[in-house]
Amino acid sequence: MPYKDPQKKLEWELEHRSQRLGRRRELRKIETAWKEAHPGAVRFKPPGIVSSFLLPLGAGGALASYDPKLAIGAGGLTLAVAALYKKDWRWWIAGGLILVVGLFFQWTNQCAKNIRQ
């Protein structure tokens, strides 16, 4: 589809109007058929920041308090997944914070061991 030239874009849209409308109609039929086949099912969309951001951070904090090495690994793995799959900013912040909290707990554990000795 030629986006650079507005005139060619308009021509392309006029030429392919029936195809685009047919595709939209087909997608609407698929959606209604799915709803009829699954009357009680609702497509789940996370309610926002609580489940998609704060829950992993809380889990990472709990993991860091239990075993800091696992939290460091989980934070690093989260950052690697965010980089490989080009995830949004929430993945980067969550991975970084879990990694930092894991490093903090690891450092405090090392300081506590040094003081005991």
Secondary structure, DSSP 8 states (H G I E B T S, - for coil): ---SSHHHHHHHHHHTHHHHHHHHHHHHHHHHHHHHH-SS-------SHIIIIIHHHHHHHHHHHH-HHHHHHHHHHHHHHHHHTT--HHHHHHHHHHHHHHHHHHHHHHHHHHHH-
